[in-house]
Amino acid sequence: MTSHTDAIDARDLANLAQVRDLFAHADPVPSDLAERVKFAITVHALHAEVAELMDSARLVTRGTDAKVEPTPTDSVTFTAASVSLMVSAGPDDSDDTDDRVRVDGWVTVPGAQVEAVTTEGSSSVVSDANGRFVLDDLPHGPVHFVVTDPGNEDMRPVITPTIQI
């Protein structure tokens, strides 16, 4: 043998292909694996905390079953170790075509910055002294929220799962 490529011949390659096909059939790679890995890497890079959806029976979020489409929701609560976030979505009164959504919300950290990340980009607002906030003119579709506290450098960003509004 003169190189490492001489160690594998055509029969070895055929056997490896059969093993690959066997595992592809018996235990296929999840269709959303790449998306979940990118999300996990983003969360790790941000040193963020992921909020948990509290009332999952009321809506469907993007999950492991790629055939399940998200359904619109009216009100959702998320919780994490450092913060809780409640959002209610409804039609934007300033939009006559019902193409836009208004999100009214409450966060347990007064003065927190709440960012809504949508397919069109992001929109952010700072909550008032009671934790209330309003995000106007959001598009219908998937959205996730990022909560940060500008006054507290020790608080990690909190990212919610994606929901449909």
SERO-4910 file (N, C-alpha, C, O; in steps of 0.05 Angstrom, whole numbers):
BEGIN
 pado doro    nc1    nc2    nc3   cac1   cac2   cac3    cc1    cc2    cc3    oc1    oc2    oc3
  Met    A     17    -23      0      0      0      0     18     25      0     36     28     17
  Thr    A     12     42    -19     28     66    -21     14     91    -11     27    111     -5
  Ser    A    -13     90     -8    -27    113      2    -52    104     17    -60     80     16
  His    A    -65    122     31    -89    115     46   -112    108     28   -131     94     37
  Thr    A   -113    117      3   -135    111    -15   -134     82    -25   -154     71    -33
  Asp    A   -111     69    -23   -109     41    -31   -122     22    -11   -127     -1    -17
  Ala    A   -128     32     13   -140     15     34   -169      9     28   -180    -10     39
  Ile    A   -183     25     12   -211     22      6   -214     16    -24   -205     31    -41
  Asp    A   -227     -6    -30   -232    -13    -58   -261    -10    -65   -277     -1    -48
  Ala    A   -269    -18    -89   -297    -15    -98   -316    -31    -82   -339    -22    -77
  Arg    A   -308    -55    -73   -326    -72    -57   -331    -58    -29   -354    -59    -20
  Asp    A   -310    -46    -18   -314    -32      8   -333     -8      4   -351     -4     21
  Leu    A   -331      6    -18   -349     29    -23   -377     19    -27   -396     32    -17
  Ala    A   -381     -3    -40   -408    -14    -44   -420    -23    -17   -444    -18    -12
  Asn    A   -404    -35      0   -414    -43     27   -421    -19     44   -441    -19     57
  Leu    A   -404      2     43   -410     26     58   -436     40     47   -451     51     63
  Ala    A   -440     39     21   -465     50     10   -489     35     20   -510     47     25
  Gln    A   -487      8     22   -509     -8     32   -515     -1     62   -538      0     70
  Val    A   -494      3     78   -498     10    106   -511     38    108   -529     42    124
  Arg    A   -502     57     91   -514     84     90   -543     82     84   -560     95     97
  Asp    A   -550     66     63   -578     63     55   -595     50     78   -618     58     82
  Leu    A   -583     31     91   -597     18    114   -604     38    135   -627     38    145
  Phe    A   -585     54    144   -590     74    164   -608     96    155   -624    107    171
  Ala    A   -606    104    129   -624    124    118   -653    115    119   -671    131    123
  His    A   -657     89    116   -684     78    117   -693     73    145   -716     80    152
  Ala    A   -676     62    162   -684     54    189   -685     78    208   -701     79    226
  Asp    A   -667     98    205   -665    121    223   -658    146    207   -635    155    208
  Pro    A   -677    157    191   -670    179    174   -664    205    190   -673    208    213
  Val    A   -649    223    178   -643    249    190   -669    265    190   -682    267    169
  Pro    A   -676    277    212   -700    294    213   -699    316    193   -678    328    188
  Ser    A   -722    322    180   -722    343    159   -715    371    169   -705    387    154
  Asp    A   -721    376    195   -715    402    206   -689    404    222   -685    423    237
  Leu    A   -672    384    219   -648    383    235   -630    407    230   -619    419    249
  Ala    A   -626    415    205   -609    438    199   -619    463    213   -604    479    224
  Glu    A   -646    468    212   -658    491    225   -654    490    255   -647    511    267
  Arg    A   -657    467    267   -654    465    296   -624    469    304   -619    481    325
  Val    A   -606    460    288   -577    463    294   -570    493    292   -556    503    309
  Lys    A   -580    507    271   -574    535    268   -585    551    291   -572    569    301
  Phe    A   -609    544    301   -621    558    324   -604    553    348   -599    572    364
  Ala    A   -596    528    353   -580    522    376   -553    536    376   -543    546    396
  Ile    A   -541    538    352   -515    552    350   -519    582    355   -503    595    368
  Thr    A   -541    594    345   -547    622    349   -551    628    379   -540    647    389
  Val    A   -566    610    392   -571    614    421   -545    612    436   -540    628    454
  His    A   -528    593    429   -503    590    443   -485    614    438   -472    624    456
  Ala    A   -485    624    413   -468    647    407   -477    672    422   -460    688    429
  Leu    A   -503    674    426   -513    697    441   -512    694    471   -517    713    486
  His    A   -505    670    480   -505    663    508   -533    669    518   -537    680    540
  Ala    A   -553    662    503   -581    669    509   -594    646    524   -585    623    525
  Glu    A   -617    654    536   -634    635    550   -658    631    532   -669    651    521
  Val    A   -668    607    530   -691    601    513   -716    599    531   -717    584    550
  Ala    A   -736    615    524   -761    615    539   -777    591    531   -775    581    509
  Glu    A   -794    581    550   -810    558    545   -839    567    540   -849    585    555
  Leu    A   -852    556    521   -880    562    515   -897    549    537   -896    525    541
  Met    A   -913    565    551   -927    554    574   -953    540    568   -960    521    581
  Asp    A   -968    549    548   -995    537    543   -995    525    515  -1009    535    497
  Ser    A   -979    504    511   -975    493    484  -1000    479    473  -1001    474    449
  Ala    A  -1020    473    490  -1045    461    480  -1061    480    463  -1079    472    448
  Arg    A  -1056    506    466  -1072    526    453  -1062    533    425  -1077    546    410
  Leu    A  -1039    525    418  -1029    531    391  -1008    511    383   -998    496    399
  Val    A  -1001    511    358   -980    494    347   -957    512    339   -960    531    324
  Thr    A   -933    506    349   -909    521    341   -894    503    321   -902    480    317
  Arg    A   -874    514    309   -857    497    292   -845    476    309   -833    481    330
  Gly    A   -849    451    301   -839    429    318   -824    409    301   -814    415    279
  Thr    A   -823    385    311   -808    364    298   -823    352    275   -811    340    257
  Asp    A   -850    355    274   -866    344    253   -869    365    231   -883    385    234
  Ala    A   -854    362    209   -854    382    188   -881    384    174   -885    404    160
  Lys    A   -898    365    177   -924    365    163   -944    383    178   -965    390    166
  Val    A   -939    390    203   -957    406    219   -951    435    214   -929    445    219
  Glu    A   -971    450    203   -967    479    199   -974    494    224   -993    486    238
  Pro    A   -960    515    230   -967    531    254   -995    543    250  -1003    550    227
  Thr    A  -1010    547    271  -1036    559    270  -1035    586    284  -1020    590    303
  Pro    A  -1052    605    274  -1052    631    287  -1061    629    316  -1075    610    324
  Thr    A  -1052    648    332  -1058    648    360  -1067    676    369  -1060    695    356
  Asp    A  -1081    677    391  -1090    703    402  -1072    712    425  -1063    735    426
  Ser    A  -1066    694    443  -1050    701    467  -1032    678    475  -1041    655    475
  Val    A  -1007    684    481   -987    664    488   -970    674    511   -964    698    513
  Thr    A   -963    656    529   -944    662    551   -919    646    549   -920    621    544
  Phe    A   -896    659    551   -870    646    551   -857    650    579   -862    671    591
  Thr    A   -842    632    588   -828    636    613   -799    625    611   -794    605    597
  Ala    A   -781    639    625   -754    630    627   -745    636    656   -761    647    672
  Ala    A   -721    628    664   -713    632    691   -712    662    699   -718    669    722
  Ser    A   -705    679    680   -702    708    687   -725    725    680   -726    748    689
  Val    A   -743    716    663   -765    733    653   -789    717    643   -785    694    634
  Ser    A   -812    728    645   -836    717    632   -847    738    613   -844    762    617
  Leu    A   -859    729    592   -869    746    570   -896    736    562   -900    713    556
  Met    A   -916    754    561   -943    748    551   -948    766    528   -944    790    530
  Val    A   -957    755    506   -964    771    482   -992    763    472  -1000    740    473
  Ser    A  -1006    784    463  -1032    780    450  -1031    793    423  -1023    816    420
  Ala    A  -1039    778    403  -1039    788    375  -1067    794    366  -1085    778    372
  Gly    A  -1070    816    352  -1096    823    341  -1092    840    316  -1069    847    310
  Pro    A  -1113    847    303  -1111    864    279  -1100    891    286  -1107    902    307
  Asp    A  -1084    902    268  -1074    929    272  -1096    949    263  -1103    949    239
  Asp    A  -1106    965    281  -1129    982    276  -1122   1003    254  -1140   1014    241
  Ser    A  -1096   1010    251  -1089   1030    232  -1087   1018    203  -1083   1033    184
  Asp    A  -1091    992    201  -1089    979    174  -1117    970    166  -1129    953    179
  Asp    A  -1128    981    144  -1155    974    135  -1156    947    121  -1177    937    117
  Thr    A  -1133    937    112  -1133    912     96  -1129    887    113  -1130    865    102
  Asp    A  -1125    889    139  -1120    866    157  -1095    851    149  -1093    827    155
  Asp    A  -1076    864    135  -1051    851    128  -1031    853    151  -1010    839    150
  Arg    A  -1036    870    170  -1016    875    191  -1028    867    219  -1052    865    222
  Val    A  -1010    862    237  -1017    853    264  -1006    872    285   -984    883    282
  Arg    A  -1022    875    306  -1013    891    330  -1008    871    352  -1025    854    358
  Val    A   -985    872    366   -979    855    388   -978    872    413   -962    891    416
  Asp    A   -996    866    432   -996    878    458   -983    859    477   -989    835    476
  Gly    A   -966    868    495   -952    849    512   -945    860    539   -948    883    545
  Trp    A   -936    841    556   -927    848    582   -903    830    588   -902    806    582
  Val    A   -883    842    600   -858    828    608   -852    834    637   -858    856    647
  Thr    A   -841    815    651   -837    817    680   -814    836    687   -809    841    711
  Val    A   -799    845    667   -776    863    672   -784    891    661   -783    895    637
  Pro    A   -791    910    679   -796    937    669   -772    949    655   -749    945    664
  Gly    A   -777    963    633   -755    976    618   -740    956    600   -719    963    590
  Ala    A   -751    932    597   -738    912    580   -742    920    550   -762    931    543
  Gln    A   -722    913    534   -725    916    505   -737    890    494   -725    869    499
  Val    A   -759    892    480   -772    869    468   -770    872    438   -779    892    426
  Glu    A   -758    853    425   -754    853    396   -771    831    383   -769    808    392
  Ala    A   -787    838    363   -802    818    348   -787    813    322   -783    832    306
  Val    A   -779    788    317   -764    781    293   -783    767    274   -793    745    281
  Thr    A   -788    779    251   -807    767    231   -793    762    205   -769    767    203
  Thr    A   -808    753    186   -796    748    159   -788    774    145   -772    774    127
  Glu    A   -800    797    154   -793    823    142   -770    837    157   -762    858    148
  Gly    A   -761    825    178   -740    838    194   -748    839    223   -762    821    233
  Ser    A   -738    859    237   -745    860    266   -755    888    273   -749    908    260
  Ser    A   -771    888    295   -781    913    306   -779    911    336   -784    890    348
  Ser    A   -769    933    349   -765    931    378   -778    955    392   -783    976    380
  Val    A   -783    951    418   -795    971    434   -786    966    463   -778    944    470
  Val    A   -786    987    479   -778    985    507   -804    985    524   -821   1002    520
  Ser    A   -806    966    542   -830    964    559   -831    987    579   -810    999    586
  Asp    A   -855    994    588   -858   1016    607   -852   1006    635   -842    984    639
  Ala    A   -857   1023    655   -850   1017    683   -866    993    693   -858    981    713
  Asn    A   -888    987    680   -904    964    688   -899    939    671   -911    918    675
  Gly    A   -880    941    652   -873    919    635   -891    917    610   -888    898    595
  Arg    A   -908    937    606   -926    935    582   -912    946    558   -894    964    559
  Phe    A   -920    936    534   -909    945    509   -928    939    486   -946    922    489
  Val    A   -925    953    464   -941    949    440   -922    949    416   -905    967    413
  Leu    A   -926    930    399   -911    928    373   -932    930    351   -948    911    348
  Asp    A   -932    951    336   -951    955    314   -939    947    287   -915    945    284
  Asp    A   -957    943    268   -949    940    240   -931    916    235   -912    917    219
  Leu    A   -937    893    248   -922    869    243   -937    852    222   -961    854    220
  Pro    A   -922    837    205   -935    821    185   -947    796    197   -937    785    217
  His    A   -968    785    184   -977    758    192   -955    739    185   -941    742    166
  Gly    A   -952    718    202   -932    698    196   -916    691    221   -924    697    243
  Pro    A   -894    677    217   -878    669    239   -864    692    253   -855    711    240
  Val    A   -862    690    280   -848    711    295   -836    698    320   -848    680    332
  His    A   -813    708    328   -803    701    355   -793    726    368   -787    746    354
  Phe    A   -792    726    394   -785    749    409   -758    746    423   -751    724    432
  Val    A   -744    768    425   -719    769    440   -722    791    461   -727    814    455
  Val    A   -718    783    486   -721    802    508   -693    807    521   -679    788    528
  Thr    A   -686    832    523   -661    840    536   -667    862    556   -687    876    554
  Asp    A   -649    865    575   -652    887    595   -628    905    592   -606    898    602
  Pro    A   -631    928    579   -609    946    575   -596    956    601   -573    963    601
  Gly    A   -611    956    623   -601    966    648   -587    945    665   -576    951    686
  Asn    A   -587    920    655   -575    898    670   -557    882    652   -566    865    637
  Glu    A   -531    887    653   -512    873    635   -509    844    642   -500    828    626
  Asp    A   -517    836    666   -515    808    675   -538    791    663   -535    766    662
  Met    A   -560    803    654   -582    788    643   -576    779    615   -571    796    597
  Arg    A   -577    753    610   -573    743    583   -598    748    567   -620    750    578
  Pro    A   -596    751    540   -620    754    524   -637    729    527   -627    707    531
  Val    A   -663    732    525   -682    710    526   -696    709    499   -707    729    489
  Ile    A   -695    685    487   -707    681    460   -730    662    463   -728    641    476
  Thr    A   -753    669    451   -777    651    452   -777    633    428   -764    638    407
  Pro    A   -792    611    430   -797    595    406   -813    611    385   -826    631    392
  Thr    A   -812    603    360   -826    616    339   -856    608    340   -863    585    342
  Ile    A   -873    629    338   -902    624    336   -913    637    311   -898    653    298
  Gln    A   -937    632    304   -950    643    281   -970    665    290   -987    659    307
  Ile    A   -968    689    280   -988    709    287  -1003    718    262  -1021    735    264
***
